[in-house]
């Protein structure tokens, strides 16, 4: 294989086939793609060893597996260094598990992902890839549930079983069955996340979400980690800083323990995630990314971007496990004073919307740069918020 990288896990894949050059369509470099392949191979080796040991999967081990898989999702981690650091953590955990096992199992090497990408049997390659990409998506939701204190031992065991099968199973009938099992387990993971979210934040209900960006300092929070949203809202409470959701964080407004408890959760900014580069162009506020989807940053707003959890981007301030968002809060005040704007105090069309809907409040940034790719992705995948808006309108 002559490619510099191989990645075909998302709808952005070049020519609807795979990204194979110096960087993917998403902006991920070949170096980052290679680091993610090494991380995935280490996770497969770790999962295989845990099954060979035969003990129940321990919570820290399960967390590491989900964190690692989550990290390899498209538009989550663009920094090969942080991916490599996570791989080191997997190796360390693997060594600790091996050392504590009795009797000692046979050593397990990391899986070489090139064996899958170069698999000569297209059916096996497709089935194994289907399972792998399903596990990555499941890991994101399982991770969110886990940080809220909800775990499921059968889900943890399935992650290990499925990862091992990617490396070892040759029977295509069994792999097809594994694809079906992955779908069923994905449903179980989503049920677990729903239980975690409603247990922590109440049953979601329809609410009107303002589009107006009110006067004063504010923070935009993107992604779909409600735990991070809660932490940010707690730390900004009473400080005169408003919080606006972006993209996948929009549903946070529907959870009463967030919306009713924190009146400074004011509204939503922006449209679909793929439009962020032009919408953040001159935004007078910091942006906090909690999950996918972060896109390659433009210099015009890069100094105002922060990441947390599994998200990482080279040169960007990362908020660690303590979730101390003081740097984000400080930046909100600094940007507000420096720009003399704080907020634009305007809305699109002078209307509000009901929870997940298509919105269009924008700053006057450069629109040319990402227009082509945005239109292509809109055509290929559609704007999920727009689809939900039409469904809600129809329901009314």
C-alpha positions in Angstrom: 0.0 0.0 0.0 1.6 3.3 -1.2 -0.9 5.6 0.7 0.5 8.0 3.3 -2.6 7.2 5.4 -5.8 5.2 5.1 -9.1 6.3 6.7 -12.6 5.7 5.5 -14.6 5.9 8.7 -16.8 8.9 7.9 -18.9 10.5 5.1 -16.1 13.0 4.4 -13.9 10.2 3.0 -12.2 11.4 -0.2 -14.1 10.3 -3.4 -16.4 8.4 -1.1 -13.6 5.8 -0.9 -10.8 6.7 1.6 -8.5 9.5 2.6 -5.0 8.4 1.6 -2.8 11.5 1.2 -1.0 13.9 3.6 -4.2 14.7 5.3 -7.8 13.6 5.4 -10.7 15.8 4.2 -11.5 16.4 7.9 -8.1 18.0 8.3 -6.5 15.1 10.2 -2.8 14.7 9.2 -1.3 11.4 8.1 0.8 11.5 11.3 -2.4 11.7 13.4 -4.0 8.9 11.4 -1.0 6.7 12.0 -1.1 7.5 15.7 -4.8 6.6 15.9 -4.1 3.3 14.1 -1.4 2.5 16.7 -3.8 3.4 19.5 -6.5 1.2 18.0 -4.0 -1.7 17.7 -3.0 -1.2 21.3 -6.6 -1.2 22.4 -7.2 -4.5 20.5 -4.2 -6.0 22.2 -5.3 -4.8 25.6 -8.8 -6.1 25.1 -7.5 -9.5 24.0 -5.3 -9.8 27.1 -8.2 -8.9 29.4 -10.3 -11.7 27.9 -7.4 -14.1 28.1 -6.9 -13.3 31.8 -10.6 -14.1 32.3 -11.4 -11.7 35.1 -14.3 -9.2 35.1 -13.3 -6.0 33.3 -12.4 -3.4 35.9 -13.9 0.2 35.7 -10.6 1.9 35.0 -9.9 -0.6 32.3 -13.3 -0.1 30.7 -12.9 3.7 30.9 -9.6 3.5 29.1 -11.0 1.3 26.4 -13.9 3.7 25.8 -11.7 6.8 26.0 -9.3 5.3 23.5 -12.0 4.4 21.0 -13.8 7.8 21.4 -10.5 9.5 20.7 -10.3 8.0 17.2 -13.7 9.3 16.1 -13.6 11.8 13.3 -13.1 15.5 14.3 -12.2 14.7 17.9 -8.4 14.6 18.3 -6.0 16.3 15.7 -2.9 16.1 17.9 -0.7 13.1 17.3 1.2 13.8 20.6 -1.9 13.4 22.8 -3.0 10.3 20.9 0.5 8.8 21.5 0.2 9.7 25.2 -3.0 7.8 25.4 -1.4 4.8 23.7 1.3 4.9 26.4 -1.5 4.7 29.0 -3.0 1.7 27.3 0.4 0.0 27.3 0.9 0.7 30.9 -2.5 -0.6 31.9 -1.8 -3.7 29.8 1.5 -4.3 31.6 -0.2 -3.9 35.0 -3.0 -6.4 34.0 -0.4 -8.9 32.8 1.7 -8.6 35.9 -1.3 -9.1 38.2 -2.7 -12.1 36.4 -2.4 -15.6 37.9 -1.7 -17.8 36.2 0.1 -15.6 33.7 -1.4 -15.7 30.2 0.5 -15.7 27.0 1.9 -12.3 26.0 -0.4 -10.4 23.5 1.1 -8.0 21.0 -0.6 -4.9 19.6 -2.7 -5.5 16.5 -1.3 -4.0 13.3 -4.2 -2.1 11.7 -2.5 -2.4 8.3 -3.7 -6.0 8.3 -7.2 -4.8 8.3 -6.8 -1.9 5.8 -5.0 -4.3 3.5 -7.3 -7.3 4.1 -7.6 -9.1 0.7 -11.1 -10.4 1.4 -13.4 -7.3 0.9 -16.2 -8.9 2.8 -14.1 -9.5 5.9 -12.6 -6.1 5.6 -16.1 -4.5 5.4 -17.5 -6.6 8.3 -14.6 -5.9 10.6 -14.6 -2.2 9.7 -18.3 -2.0 10.3 -17.8 -3.4 13.8 -14.9 -1.1 14.6 -16.7 2.0 13.5 -19.7 0.9 15.5 -17.6 0.4 18.6 -16.1 3.9 18.2 -19.6 5.5 18.2 -20.7 3.3 21.1 -17.7 4.3 23.0 -18.6 8.0 22.9 -22.0 7.3 24.4 -20.7 4.8 26.9 -18.1 7.4 28.0 -20.7 10.0 28.6 -22.8 7.6 30.7 -19.7 6.5 32.6 -18.7 10.0 33.7 -22.2 10.4 35.1 -21.7 7.2 37.1 -23.6 4.7 34.9 -21.8 1.5 33.8 -22.8 -1.9 32.4 -20.5 -4.8 32.8 -22.0 -6.6 29.7 -21.3 -3.6 27.6 -17.7 -3.5 28.8 -17.3 -7.2 28.0 -18.7 -6.7 24.6 -16.2 -4.0 23.7 -13.4 -6.5 24.5 -15.0 -9.4 22.6 -15.7 -7.4 19.5 -12.2 -5.8 19.5 -10.6 -9.3 19.7 -12.8 -10.6 16.9 -11.5 -7.8 14.6 -8.0 -9.2 14.9 -8.8 -12.9 15.1 -12.1 -13.9 13.6 -12.0 -15.2 10.0 -15.4 -16.8 9.7 -17.6 -14.3 7.8 -20.8 -15.8 9.1 -19.7 -15.1 12.7 -18.5 -11.7 11.7 -21.9 -10.9 10.2 -23.5 -12.1 13.4 -21.1 -9.8 15.3 -22.3 -6.9 13.2 -25.9 -7.6 14.3 -24.7 -8.0 17.9 -23.0 -4.6 17.6 -26.2 -3.0 16.5 -28.1 -4.5 19.4 -25.4 -3.5 21.9 -25.4 0.0 20.5 -29.1 0.3 21.3 -28.3 -0.9 24.9 -25.5 1.7 25.1 -27.9 4.5 24.0 -30.5 3.3 26.6 -27.7 3.5 29.3 -26.9 7.0 28.2 -30.5 8.0 28.3 -30.8 6.6 31.8 -27.6 8.5 32.8 -28.8 11.8 31.3 -32.3 11.7 32.6 -31.1 10.5 36.0 -28.7 13.5 36.3 -30.6 16.2 34.5 -34.3 15.1 34.4 -36.6 14.1 31.6 -36.1 16.4 28.6 -39.0 18.5 27.5 -39.7 20.9 24.6 -38.4 24.4 25.3 -38.0 27.5 23.2 -34.3 28.3 22.6 -33.5 32.0 21.9 -31.3 33.0 19.1 -30.4 36.4 20.5 -26.8 36.9 21.7 -27.3 39.2 24.6 -25.0 42.0 25.6 -22.1 41.1 27.8 -19.3 38.4 28.0 -20.3 34.9 26.9 -19.0 31.4 26.2 -20.0 29.0 23.4 -19.9 25.3 24.3 -19.9 22.7 21.6 -20.2 18.9 21.6 -22.5 16.6 23.4 -21.1 16.0 26.8 -23.8 17.2 29.3 -21.5 16.6 32.2 -19.0 19.2 30.8 -21.9 21.6 30.2 -23.0 21.2 33.8 -19.5 21.9 35.1 -19.2 25.0 32.9 -22.5 26.3 34.0 -21.7 25.8 37.7 -18.4 27.6 37.4 -19.9 30.6 35.5 -23.0 30.9 37.8 -23.2 34.4 39.3 -20.3 35.8 37.3 -22.2 37.8 34.6 -21.1 35.4 31.9 -23.8 33.9 29.6 -23.4 30.4 28.0 -24.6 29.5 24.5 -24.8 26.0 23.1 -23.5 25.2 19.7 -24.4 22.3 17.3 -24.7 19.0 19.1 -25.0 20.7 22.5 -28.3 22.3 21.6 -30.4 19.5 23.3 -29.0 20.6 26.7 -31.7 23.2 26.8 -34.3 20.5 27.1 -33.0 19.1 30.3 -34.7 20.9 33.3 -31.8 20.5 35.7 -29.7 22.5 33.3 -32.2 25.0 31.8 -34.1 25.8 35.0 -31.2 25.7 37.4 -28.9 27.9 35.3 -30.7 31.0 33.8 -27.5 32.1 32.2 -27.8 29.2 29.8 -29.2 31.8 27.4 -29.6 30.3 23.9 -27.8 28.7 20.9 -25.2 30.1 18.5 -24.5 28.9 15.0 -25.8 26.2 12.7 -24.4 22.8 11.7 -20.9 21.9 12.9 -19.4 22.0 9.4 -20.1 25.7 9.2 -18.1 26.6 12.3 -15.1 28.0 10.5 -17.0 30.9 9.0 -19.4 31.3 12.0 -16.5 31.6 14.5 -14.5 33.9 12.3 -15.0 37.0 14.5 -17.0 35.7 17.4 -16.2 37.9 20.5 -16.1 34.9 22.9 -14.2 31.7 23.7 -15.5 28.4 22.3 -15.2 25.2 24.4 -15.2 21.9 22.5 -16.2 18.9 24.6 -16.5 16.3 21.9 -16.6 16.1 18.1 -16.9 18.0 16.0 -13.9 20.4 16.0 -12.6 21.4 12.6 -9.1 22.7 11.7 -8.9 26.1 13.3 -8.4 29.4 11.5 -6.0 31.9 12.9 -8.7 34.5 13.4 -10.3 32.6 16.3 -7.8 29.9 17.3 -6.6 31.8 20.3 -10.2 31.7 21.7 -10.7 27.9 21.4 -10.4 25.5 24.3 -10.7 21.7 24.4 -11.6 19.3 27.2 -12.2 15.6 27.7 -11.0 13.5 24.7 -10.8 16.5 22.4 -7.3 17.8 21.5 -5.9 20.2 19.0 -2.2 21.2 18.6 -1.4 24.5 20.3 -4.8 24.9 22.0 -5.3 25.1 25.7 -6.7 21.8 27.1 -8.8 21.7 30.2 -7.9 18.5 32.1 -9.8 15.9 34.1 -10.4 18.4 37.0 -12.7 20.4 34.6 -11.4 23.7 35.9 -12.7 26.1 33.3 -11.1 29.2 34.8 -9.0 29.9 31.7 -12.2 29.8 29.6 -14.0 32.2 31.9 -11.0 34.5 32.0 -10.8 34.6 28.2 -14.5 35.5 28.0 -13.9 38.6 30.1 -10.7 39.5 28.3 -12.3 39.2 24.8 -15.4 41.1 25.9 -13.3 44.1 27.1 -10.8 43.9 24.2 -13.4 44.0 21.5 -15.8 46.4 23.2 -18.5 44.2 21.9 -19.1 41.4 24.4 -22.0 40.3 22.4 -23.9 41.4 19.3 -27.3 41.6 20.8 -29.1 40.4 17.7 -31.0 37.5 16.4 -31.9 36.0 13.1 -35.4 36.8 12.0 -36.4 37.9 15.5 -37.7 34.4 16.5 -37.1 31.6 18.9 -37.1 27.9 18.2 -38.1 24.7 19.9 -35.1 22.7 21.1 -33.4 21.0 18.1 -34.0 23.3 15.1 -32.3 25.0 12.3 -30.9 28.3 13.3 -28.9 31.0 11.5 -27.4 33.6 13.8 -24.1 34.5 12.3 -21.2 36.9 12.6 -19.8 38.6 9.5 -16.8 36.4 8.9 -15.3 35.2 5.7 -17.8 32.8 4.0 -15.8 31.7 1.1 -13.3 29.3 2.7 -15.5 26.4 3.7 -18.5 27.1 1.4 -17.7 24.3 -1.0 -17.1 21.6 1.6 -20.1 22.7 3.6 -22.4 22.5 0.6 -21.0 19.1 -0.3 -21.5 17.7 3.2 -25.0 19.2 3.4 -25.9 17.4 0.1 -24.3 14.1 1.3 -25.5 13.9 4.9 -28.1 16.7 5.3 -28.3 19.1 8.2 -29.6 17.1 11.1 -30.9 20.2 13.0 -32.8 21.2 9.9 -34.4 17.8 9.6 -35.5 17.9 13.2 -36.9 21.4 12.8 -39.1 20.2 9.9 -40.2 17.2 11.9 -41.1 19.4 14.9 -43.0 21.8 12.6 -44.9 18.9 11.1 -45.7 17.5 14.5 -47.3 20.9 15.5 
